[in-house]
């Protein structure tokens, strides 16, 4: 199992979604979160390690999203 330092953005978001599944969230909301993460965040930031994620990474991802959405 990976330590937190080796965790990627995608893995972190998968954990976050798992936590939501166990909490108070409607199935429709969960599905929308899953779709947005899969289509908008994972393609640009998914493989980046959380420990190495920078403001610049986020800014670039945001700029790409603005072009497409």
C-alpha positions as CSV (number, residue, x, y, z in Angstrom):
1,X,0.0,0.0,0.0
2,X,1.3,3.5,-0.9
3,X,2.0,6.0,1.8
4,X,0.4,9.4,1.6
5,X,3.5,11.0,0.1
6,X,3.2,8.7,-2.9
7,X,-0.6,9.2,-3.3
8,X,-1.7,10.7,-6.6
9,X,-4.5,13.2,-7.0
10,X,-6.6,10.5,-8.6
11,X,-6.1,8.1,-5.6
12,X,-6.9,10.9,-3.2
13,X,-10.1,11.7,-5.0
14,X,-11.1,8.0,-5.1
15,X,-10.7,7.9,-1.3
16,X,-12.7,11.1,-1.0
17,X,-15.5,9.6,-3.1
18,X,-15.5,6.4,-1.0
19,X,-15.9,8.5,2.1
20,X,-18.9,10.2,0.5
21,X,-20.5,6.9,-0.5
22,X,-20.6,6.0,3.2
23,X,-22.0,9.4,4.2
24,X,-25.1,11.5,3.5
25,X,-25.0,12.1,-0.3
26,X,-27.6,11.2,-2.9
27,X,-26.8,8.8,-5.6
28,X,-27.3,11.5,-8.3
29,X,-24.9,13.8,-6.6
30,X,-22.3,11.1,-6.2
31,X,-22.6,10.2,-9.9
32,X,-22.1,13.9,-10.9
33,X,-19.0,14.1,-8.7
34,X,-17.6,10.9,-10.2
35,X,-18.2,12.1,-13.7
36,X,-16.6,15.5,-13.1
37,X,-13.6,14.0,-11.4
38,X,-13.2,11.5,-14.2
39,X,-13.7,13.9,-17.0
40,X,-12.3,17.2,-15.7
41,X,-9.7,16.5,-13.0
42,X,-8.1,13.1,-13.7
43,X,-7.0,13.8,-17.2
44,X,-4.9,16.8,-16.2
45,X,-3.9,16.2,-12.6
46,X,-4.7,12.6,-11.9
47,X,-1.2,11.2,-12.1
48,X,0.4,14.1,-10.1
49,X,1.5,13.1,-6.6
50,X,-0.3,15.1,-3.9
51,X,3.1,15.9,-2.3
52,X,4.3,17.4,-5.6
53,X,1.1,19.3,-6.6
54,X,1.8,23.0,-7.1
55,X,-0.3,26.1,-7.5
56,X,1.0,26.2,-11.0
57,X,-0.3,22.7,-11.8
58,X,-3.7,23.7,-10.5
59,X,-3.7,27.0,-12.5
60,X,-2.8,25.2,-15.7
61,X,-5.5,22.6,-15.2
62,X,-8.0,25.4,-14.5
63,X,-7.0,27.2,-17.7
64,X,-7.4,24.0,-19.7
65,X,-10.9,23.5,-18.2
66,X,-11.9,27.1,-19.1
67,X,-11.1,26.4,-22.7
68,X,-13.3,23.3,-22.8
69,X,-16.2,24.1,-20.5
